[in-house]
Amino acid sequence: MIRADLLKPLACACLLLAFPAATTAQSLYSAAVTINGSAVTYFEIEQRARMLELIGSLGDTSGQARGDLVDDRVRQQAARALGLTVSADELQTGMTEFAQRANMTPEQFTEALSKDGVYPETFQDFVRAGILWRKVVQTRFQAKAFISESEIDTAMALGTTAVGASILVSEMIIPVPQGTEEQTLELANALSKRLRSFDDFEEAALTYSVASSRGKGGKLDWMPITNLPPQIGDRIMTMQVGAITPPIRLPNAVALFQLRGIRNNRTIAAKTLAYDYATLLLPGGQSAETRKVADKLAASIDTCGDLLAKSAKYPADYFAQQVTPVAKVPKKISRELANLDANEVSTHLSQGENGDFMVFLMLCGRTNSLSEGNREDVRMALFNQRMEAFGSGYLQELKGDAIIVEQ
Protein backbone atom coordinates (compact mmCIF):
# COMPACT_ATOMS: atom_id res chain seq x y z
CA MET A 1 0.00 0.00 0.00
CA ILE A 2 1.51 3.28 -1.05
CA ARG A 3 2.87 5.66 1.57
CA ALA A 4 5.45 8.30 0.93
CA ASP A 5 7.56 7.24 3.92
CA LEU A 6 7.55 3.60 2.82
CA LEU A 7 8.40 4.02 -0.86
CA LYS A 8 12.06 3.71 -1.80
CA PRO A 9 13.58 4.49 -5.19
CA LEU A 10 14.20 1.52 -7.46
CA ALA A 11 17.61 2.59 -8.74
CA CYS A 12 17.90 0.00 -11.48
CA ALA A 13 14.44 0.74 -12.82
CA CYS A 14 15.09 4.47 -12.81
CA LEU A 15 18.36 3.94 -14.70
CA LEU A 16 16.58 1.79 -17.25
CA LEU A 17 13.98 4.48 -17.81
CA ALA A 18 16.56 7.25 -17.98
CA PHE A 19 19.09 5.52 -20.28
CA PRO A 20 17.32 2.88 -22.39
CA ALA A 21 19.37 1.06 -24.98
CA ALA A 22 18.20 1.35 -28.56
CA THR A 23 16.77 -2.16 -28.66
CA THR A 24 15.12 -1.72 -25.25
CA ALA A 25 13.54 1.57 -26.32
CA GLN A 26 12.20 -0.04 -29.47
CA SER A 27 10.59 -2.91 -27.52
CA LEU A 28 9.29 -0.69 -24.73
CA TYR A 29 7.52 1.75 -27.00
CA SER A 30 6.20 -0.72 -29.54
CA ALA A 31 2.61 -1.93 -29.48
CA ALA A 32 1.79 -4.84 -27.20
CA VAL A 33 -1.87 -4.85 -28.24
CA THR A 34 -4.02 -2.70 -30.51
CA ILE A 35 -7.69 -1.89 -29.99
CA ASN A 36 -9.46 -0.64 -33.10
CA GLY A 37 -6.05 0.51 -34.33
CA SER A 38 -5.11 2.30 -31.07
CA ALA A 39 -1.95 0.89 -29.49
CA VAL A 40 -1.18 0.01 -25.90
CA THR A 41 2.62 -0.08 -25.60
CA TYR A 42 4.83 -2.28 -23.47
CA PHE A 43 5.96 0.87 -21.70
CA GLU A 44 2.39 1.73 -20.70
CA ILE A 45 1.87 -1.80 -19.40
CA GLU A 46 5.12 -1.67 -17.42
CA GLN A 47 4.18 1.70 -15.94
CA ARG A 48 0.62 0.64 -14.99
CA ALA A 49 1.87 -2.64 -13.50
CA ARG A 50 4.38 -0.79 -11.35
CA MET A 51 1.69 1.62 -10.17
CA LEU A 52 -0.63 -1.29 -9.31
CA GLU A 53 2.12 -2.88 -7.22
CA LEU A 54 2.71 0.35 -5.34
CA ILE A 55 -0.98 0.72 -4.41
CA GLY A 56 -1.13 -2.82 -3.05
CA SER A 57 -1.86 -5.22 -5.93
CA LEU A 58 -0.44 -8.72 -5.77
CA GLY A 59 -0.30 -11.50 -8.31
CA ASP A 60 0.10 -10.96 -12.06
CA THR A 61 0.17 -7.17 -12.11
CA SER A 62 1.48 -7.16 -15.69
CA GLY A 63 -1.51 -9.18 -16.88
CA GLN A 64 -3.88 -7.02 -14.88
CA ALA A 65 -2.28 -3.87 -16.29
CA ARG A 66 -2.63 -5.13 -19.86
CA GLY A 67 -6.31 -5.97 -19.34
CA ASP A 68 -7.04 -2.66 -17.61
CA LEU A 69 -5.38 -0.66 -20.38
CA VAL A 70 -7.35 -2.50 -23.06
CA ASP A 71 -10.53 -1.61 -21.16
CA ASP A 72 -9.34 2.00 -20.87
CA ARG A 73 -8.81 2.28 -24.62
CA VAL A 74 -12.32 0.97 -25.26
CA ARG A 75 -13.73 3.44 -22.74
CA GLN A 76 -11.78 6.34 -24.22
CA GLN A 77 -12.99 5.51 -27.72
CA ALA A 78 -16.59 5.41 -26.48
CA ALA A 79 -16.12 8.83 -24.87
CA ARG A 80 -14.59 10.25 -28.03
CA ALA A 81 -17.56 9.05 -30.07
CA LEU A 82 -19.85 10.99 -27.72
CA GLY A 83 -17.65 14.10 -27.78
CA LEU A 84 -16.81 13.81 -24.07
CA THR A 85 -13.62 15.21 -22.55
CA VAL A 86 -12.10 15.80 -19.12
CA SER A 87 -11.25 19.35 -18.07
CA ALA A 88 -8.16 20.24 -16.07
CA ASP A 89 -10.33 20.96 -13.01
CA GLU A 90 -12.13 17.62 -13.30
CA LEU A 91 -8.80 15.79 -13.58
CA GLN A 92 -7.41 17.60 -10.54
CA THR A 93 -10.53 16.77 -8.52
CA GLY A 94 -10.29 13.11 -9.52
CA MET A 95 -6.62 12.92 -8.60
CA THR A 96 -7.34 14.58 -5.26
CA GLU A 97 -10.10 12.09 -4.43
CA PHE A 98 -7.87 9.11 -5.28
CA ALA A 99 -4.84 10.43 -3.39
CA GLN A 100 -6.96 11.13 -0.30
CA ARG A 101 -7.59 7.37 0.02
CA ALA A 102 -3.91 7.09 0.90
CA ASN A 103 -4.11 10.19 3.14
CA MET A 104 -2.02 12.19 0.67
CA THR A 105 -2.36 15.22 -1.53
CA PRO A 106 -2.11 14.66 -5.31
CA GLU A 107 1.36 16.19 -5.24
CA GLN A 108 2.51 13.84 -2.45
CA PHE A 109 0.97 10.84 -4.19
CA THR A 110 2.59 11.71 -7.53
CA GLU A 111 5.96 12.27 -5.86
CA ALA A 112 5.72 8.93 -4.06
CA LEU A 113 4.99 7.19 -7.36
CA SER A 114 7.83 9.04 -9.09
CA LYS A 115 10.34 7.79 -6.54
CA ASP A 116 9.70 4.30 -7.85
CA GLY A 117 9.85 5.24 -11.50
CA VAL A 118 6.14 5.80 -12.21
CA TYR A 119 5.65 8.86 -14.38
CA PRO A 120 3.00 11.46 -13.40
CA GLU A 121 1.29 10.90 -16.76
CA THR A 122 0.61 7.28 -15.80
CA PHE A 123 -1.41 8.35 -12.76
CA GLN A 124 -3.14 11.11 -14.74
CA ASP A 125 -4.13 8.71 -17.55
CA PHE A 126 -5.49 6.24 -14.99
CA VAL A 127 -7.70 8.88 -13.37
CA ARG A 128 -8.75 10.44 -16.69
CA ALA A 129 -9.97 7.10 -18.05
CA GLY A 130 -12.16 6.57 -15.00
CA ILE A 131 -13.72 10.02 -15.25
CA LEU A 132 -14.42 9.59 -18.96
CA TRP A 133 -16.15 6.28 -18.39
CA ARG A 134 -18.40 7.71 -15.68
CA LYS A 135 -19.41 10.41 -18.15
CA VAL A 136 -20.12 7.82 -20.83
CA VAL A 137 -22.32 5.75 -18.52
CA GLN A 138 -24.16 8.82 -17.24
CA THR A 139 -24.75 10.13 -20.77
CA ARG A 140 -26.09 6.86 -22.12
CA PHE A 141 -27.97 5.37 -19.17
CA GLN A 142 -28.92 7.98 -16.57
CA ALA A 143 -32.46 8.32 -17.93
CA LYS A 144 -32.87 4.53 -17.97
CA ALA A 145 -31.73 4.11 -14.36
CA PHE A 146 -34.85 5.75 -12.94
CA ILE A 147 -35.82 4.25 -9.56
CA SER A 148 -39.53 4.04 -8.88
CA GLU A 149 -41.13 4.70 -5.51
CA SER A 150 -42.42 1.12 -5.43
CA GLU A 151 -38.86 -0.23 -5.79
CA ILE A 152 -37.80 1.87 -2.81
CA ASP A 153 -40.84 0.68 -0.84
CA THR A 154 -39.93 -2.94 -1.58
CA ALA A 155 -36.31 -2.50 -0.55
CA MET A 156 -37.30 -0.78 2.68
CA ALA A 157 -39.97 -3.37 3.46
CA LEU A 158 -37.33 -6.08 3.16
CA GLY A 159 -35.08 -4.13 5.50
CA THR A 160 -32.22 -4.44 3.05
CA THR A 161 -30.65 -2.36 0.37
CA ALA A 162 -27.76 -2.61 -2.05
CA VAL A 163 -25.21 -0.34 -0.42
CA GLY A 164 -21.64 -1.14 -1.33
CA ALA A 165 -19.82 -4.42 -0.93
CA SER A 166 -19.03 -7.23 1.45
CA ILE A 167 -15.42 -7.96 2.26
CA LEU A 168 -13.45 -10.88 3.60
CA VAL A 169 -10.46 -9.76 5.64
CA SER A 170 -7.92 -11.00 8.13
CA GLU A 171 -6.84 -8.77 11.00
CA MET A 172 -3.75 -8.47 13.12
CA ILE A 173 -4.04 -6.31 16.23
CA ILE A 174 -0.63 -5.71 17.79
CA PRO A 175 -0.69 -4.25 21.33
CA VAL A 176 1.40 -1.17 22.08
CA PRO A 177 2.58 -1.32 25.70
CA GLN A 178 3.50 2.06 27.15
CA GLY A 179 7.00 3.09 26.10
CA THR A 180 7.18 0.74 23.10
CA GLU A 181 5.34 2.85 20.54
CA GLU A 182 8.30 3.33 18.21
CA GLN A 183 9.45 -0.31 18.27
CA THR A 184 5.92 -1.64 17.76
CA LEU A 185 5.29 0.67 14.82
CA GLU A 186 8.58 -0.43 13.26
CA LEU A 187 7.51 -4.06 13.66
CA ALA A 188 4.12 -3.36 12.08
CA ASN A 189 5.75 -1.49 9.18
CA ALA A 190 8.13 -4.38 8.60
CA LEU A 191 5.30 -6.91 8.63
CA SER A 192 3.21 -4.80 6.26
CA LYS A 193 6.03 -4.77 3.71
CA ARG A 194 7.37 -8.30 4.26
CA LEU A 195 4.22 -10.43 4.35
CA ARG A 196 3.18 -11.56 0.88
CA SER A 197 0.82 -14.52 1.14
CA PHE A 198 -2.28 -15.50 3.10
CA ASP A 199 -0.22 -18.15 4.93
CA ASP A 200 2.40 -15.56 5.90
CA PHE A 201 -0.25 -13.27 7.34
CA GLU A 202 -1.94 -16.12 9.22
CA GLU A 203 1.34 -17.18 10.80
CA ALA A 204 2.15 -13.60 11.83
CA ALA A 205 -1.33 -13.13 13.31
CA LEU A 206 -0.87 -16.28 15.42
CA THR A 207 2.43 -14.84 16.64
CA TYR A 208 1.67 -11.16 17.20
CA SER A 209 -2.08 -10.51 17.29
CA VAL A 210 -4.10 -10.11 20.49
CA ALA A 211 -7.48 -10.00 18.73
CA SER A 212 -10.04 -12.70 19.45
CA SER A 213 -9.53 -13.88 15.86
CA ARG A 214 -5.88 -14.78 16.39
CA GLY A 215 -6.73 -18.45 16.96
CA LYS A 216 -8.00 -18.50 13.36
CA GLY A 217 -4.94 -16.74 12.00
CA GLY A 218 -6.78 -13.41 12.10
CA LYS A 219 -9.51 -14.57 9.72
CA LEU A 220 -12.87 -12.80 9.95
CA ASP A 221 -16.09 -13.82 8.24
CA TRP A 222 -17.75 -11.94 5.37
CA MET A 223 -19.01 -8.55 6.52
CA PRO A 224 -20.52 -5.44 4.91
CA ILE A 225 -17.85 -2.81 4.30
CA THR A 226 -20.07 -0.44 6.30
CA ASN A 227 -19.31 -2.47 9.44
CA LEU A 228 -15.79 -1.04 9.47
CA PRO A 229 -14.87 2.48 10.55
CA PRO A 230 -14.72 4.69 7.43
CA GLN A 231 -10.98 5.32 7.67
CA ILE A 232 -10.35 1.56 7.53
CA GLY A 233 -13.12 0.65 5.08
CA ASP A 234 -12.12 3.37 2.60
CA ARG A 235 -8.52 2.18 2.60
CA ILE A 236 -9.46 -1.48 2.11
CA MET A 237 -11.76 -0.63 -0.82
CA THR A 238 -8.71 0.72 -2.74
CA MET A 239 -6.81 -2.56 -2.34
CA GLN A 240 -6.48 -5.70 -4.43
CA VAL A 241 -7.16 -9.16 -2.98
CA GLY A 242 -4.08 -10.30 -1.08
CA ALA A 243 -2.87 -6.78 -0.30
CA ILE A 244 -2.10 -5.65 3.25
CA THR A 245 -2.79 -2.23 4.70
CA PRO A 246 -0.01 -0.13 6.17
CA PRO A 247 -0.19 0.08 9.96
CA ILE A 248 -3.38 1.69 11.26
CA ARG A 249 -3.15 3.28 14.70
CA LEU A 250 -5.79 2.26 17.26
CA PRO A 251 -5.99 3.07 20.97
CA ASN A 252 -3.12 1.12 22.58
CA ALA A 253 -2.64 -0.98 19.44
CA VAL A 254 -1.59 -1.03 15.80
CA ALA A 255 -3.70 -2.90 13.24
CA LEU A 256 -2.92 -4.57 9.92
CA PHE A 257 -5.63 -5.91 7.61
CA GLN A 258 -5.29 -8.27 4.64
CA LEU A 259 -8.03 -8.36 2.03
CA ARG A 260 -9.00 -11.97 1.22
CA GLY A 261 -12.09 -11.33 -0.87
CA ILE A 262 -14.58 -8.72 -2.02
CA ARG A 263 -17.99 -9.02 -3.62
CA ASN A 264 -20.71 -6.63 -4.66
CA ASN A 265 -23.99 -7.51 -2.97
CA ARG A 266 -27.46 -7.31 -4.35
CA THR A 267 -28.63 -6.82 -0.80
CA ILE A 268 -26.81 -5.91 2.38
CA ALA A 269 -28.35 -5.59 5.79
CA ALA A 270 -29.33 -2.06 6.70
CA LYS A 271 -26.90 0.03 8.67
CA THR A 272 -26.49 -0.80 12.33
CA LEU A 273 -28.47 1.67 14.41
CA ALA A 274 -27.54 0.40 17.87
CA TYR A 275 -25.23 -2.09 19.58
CA ASP A 276 -26.29 -4.39 22.41
CA TYR A 277 -23.02 -5.19 24.17
CA ALA A 278 -21.61 -6.22 27.53
CA THR A 279 -18.31 -5.43 29.25
CA LEU A 280 -16.57 -7.07 32.17
CA LEU A 281 -13.47 -5.46 33.71
CA LEU A 282 -10.71 -7.96 34.48
CA PRO A 283 -8.01 -6.75 36.92
CA GLY A 284 -4.44 -6.98 35.71
CA GLY A 285 -4.61 -5.11 32.43
CA GLN A 286 -3.04 -6.84 29.43
CA SER A 287 -0.74 -9.07 31.47
CA ALA A 288 -0.16 -12.67 30.43
CA GLU A 289 -1.95 -13.86 33.55
CA THR A 290 -5.05 -11.77 32.82
CA ARG A 291 -5.04 -12.97 29.23
CA LYS A 292 -5.16 -16.57 30.42
CA VAL A 293 -8.17 -15.66 32.55
CA ALA A 294 -9.83 -13.98 29.58
CA ASP A 295 -9.15 -16.93 27.26
CA LYS A 296 -10.60 -19.35 29.79
CA LEU A 297 -13.65 -17.13 30.26
CA ALA A 298 -14.21 -16.80 26.50
CA ALA A 299 -14.08 -20.58 26.09
CA SER A 300 -16.68 -21.09 28.82
CA ILE A 301 -19.46 -18.78 27.56
CA ASP A 302 -21.74 -18.67 24.53
CA THR A 303 -23.97 -15.65 25.19
CA CYS A 304 -24.07 -12.39 27.09
CA GLY A 305 -26.34 -14.15 29.59
CA ASP A 306 -23.50 -16.58 30.29
CA LEU A 307 -21.13 -13.66 30.79
CA LEU A 308 -23.56 -12.09 33.27
CA ALA A 309 -23.59 -15.32 35.26
CA LYS A 310 -19.78 -15.56 35.24
CA SER A 311 -19.48 -11.95 36.40
CA ALA A 312 -21.05 -12.79 39.76
CA LYS A 313 -17.65 -13.34 41.38
CA TYR A 314 -16.53 -9.80 40.47
CA PRO A 315 -17.71 -6.51 42.02
CA ALA A 316 -21.10 -5.51 40.62
CA ASP A 317 -19.78 -2.37 38.94
CA TYR A 318 -17.26 -4.40 36.93
CA PHE A 319 -20.05 -5.70 34.66
CA ALA A 320 -22.33 -3.67 32.39
CA GLN A 321 -24.70 -4.46 29.54
CA GLN A 322 -26.40 -1.81 27.45
CA VAL A 323 -28.13 -1.07 24.16
CA THR A 324 -26.62 2.13 22.78
CA PRO A 325 -27.10 4.02 19.49
CA VAL A 326 -24.01 3.67 17.31
CA ALA A 327 -23.24 7.40 17.44
CA LYS A 328 -23.10 7.31 21.26
CA VAL A 329 -20.89 4.24 21.65
CA PRO A 330 -17.34 5.25 22.64
CA LYS A 331 -15.16 5.20 19.54
CA LYS A 332 -12.66 2.64 20.75
CA ILE A 333 -15.48 0.26 21.69
CA SER A 334 -17.33 0.93 18.43
CA ARG A 335 -14.23 -0.03 16.44
CA GLU A 336 -14.08 -3.36 18.24
CA LEU A 337 -17.81 -4.08 17.92
CA ALA A 338 -17.66 -3.42 14.16
CA ASN A 339 -15.43 -6.48 13.79
CA LEU A 340 -17.53 -8.82 15.95
CA ASP A 341 -20.45 -11.07 15.19
CA ALA A 342 -23.12 -11.68 17.82
CA ASN A 343 -21.68 -13.45 20.90
CA GLU A 344 -18.05 -12.90 19.86
CA VAL A 345 -15.59 -11.20 22.19
CA SER A 346 -12.71 -8.75 22.08
CA THR A 347 -10.06 -8.51 24.79
CA HIS A 348 -7.44 -6.02 23.64
CA LEU A 349 -8.93 -2.83 25.13
CA SER A 350 -7.78 -1.54 28.50
CA GLN A 351 -9.31 0.80 31.05
CA GLY A 352 -8.00 2.79 33.97
CA GLU A 353 -5.33 5.47 34.27
CA ASN A 354 -2.53 2.94 33.87
CA GLY A 355 -4.44 0.32 31.92
CA ASP A 356 -5.14 -1.56 35.14
CA PHE A 357 -8.13 -3.44 33.71
CA MET A 358 -8.63 -5.51 30.60
CA VAL A 359 -12.02 -4.81 29.00
CA PHE A 360 -13.68 -8.14 28.21
CA LEU A 361 -16.08 -6.94 25.50
CA MET A 362 -18.89 -9.08 24.09
CA LEU A 363 -21.33 -8.21 21.31
CA CYS A 364 -24.81 -9.37 22.29
CA GLY A 365 -26.49 -8.21 19.07
CA ARG A 366 -27.19 -5.40 16.64
CA THR A 367 -30.32 -3.38 15.95
CA ASN A 368 -30.72 -2.93 12.19
CA SER A 369 -33.51 -1.01 10.49
CA LEU A 370 -34.37 1.12 7.51
CA SER A 371 -36.56 4.09 8.32
CA GLU A 372 -38.16 6.80 6.19
CA GLY A 373 -35.10 8.89 6.89
CA ASN A 374 -33.08 6.40 4.82
CA ARG A 375 -35.33 6.73 1.76
CA GLU A 376 -32.99 8.91 -0.28
CA ASP A 377 -30.02 6.72 0.70
CA VAL A 378 -31.93 3.69 -0.60
CA ARG A 379 -32.82 5.50 -3.82
CA MET A 380 -29.19 6.46 -4.44
CA ALA A 381 -27.93 2.96 -3.62
CA LEU A 382 -30.38 1.35 -6.06
CA PHE A 383 -29.54 3.97 -8.71
CA ASN A 384 -25.78 3.38 -8.36
CA GLN A 385 -26.27 -0.36 -8.56
CA ARG A 386 -28.31 -0.02 -11.75
CA MET A 387 -25.79 2.36 -13.35
CA GLU A 388 -22.96 -0.01 -12.49
CA ALA A 389 -24.81 -2.89 -14.16
CA PHE A 390 -25.49 -0.80 -17.28
CA GLY A 391 -21.84 0.24 -17.46
CA SER A 392 -20.50 -3.27 -17.03
CA GLY A 393 -22.78 -4.63 -19.72
CA TYR A 394 -21.98 -1.81 -22.14
CA LEU A 395 -18.22 -2.30 -21.70
CA GLN A 396 -18.54 -5.99 -22.54
CA GLU A 397 -20.62 -5.07 -25.61
CA LEU A 398 -17.99 -2.58 -26.78
CA LYS A 399 -15.18 -5.07 -26.29
CA GLY A 400 -17.14 -7.70 -28.20
CA ASP A 401 -17.43 -5.33 -31.17
CA ALA A 402 -13.81 -4.10 -30.97
CA ILE A 403 -10.95 -5.40 -33.09
CA ILE A 404 -8.36 -6.36 -30.47
CA VAL A 405 -5.03 -7.64 -31.82
CA GLU A 406 -2.38 -9.04 -29.48
CA GLN A 407 1.13 -8.49 -30.81
Secondary structure, 3 states (H helix, E strand, C coil): CCCCCCCCCCHHHHHHHHCCCHHHHHHHCCEEEEECCEEEEHHHHHHHHHHHHHCCCCCCHHHHHHHHHHHHHHHHHHHHHCCCCCCHHHHHHHHHHHHHCCCCCHHHHHHHHHCCCCCHHHHHHHHHHHHHHHHHHHHHHHHHHCCCHHHHHHHHHHCEECCCEEEEEEEEEEECCCCCHHHHHHHHHHHHHHCCCHHHHHHHHHHHCCCHHHHHCCECCCEEHHHCCHHHHHHHCCCCCCCECCCEEECCEEEEEEEEEEEECCCEECCEEEEEEEEEEEECCCCHHHHHHHHHHHHHCCCHHHHHHHHHHCCHHHEEEEEEEHHHCCHHHHHHHHCCCCCCEEEEEEECCCCCEEEEEEEEEEEECCCHHHHHHHHHHHHHHHHHHHHHHHHHHHHHHCCEEEC
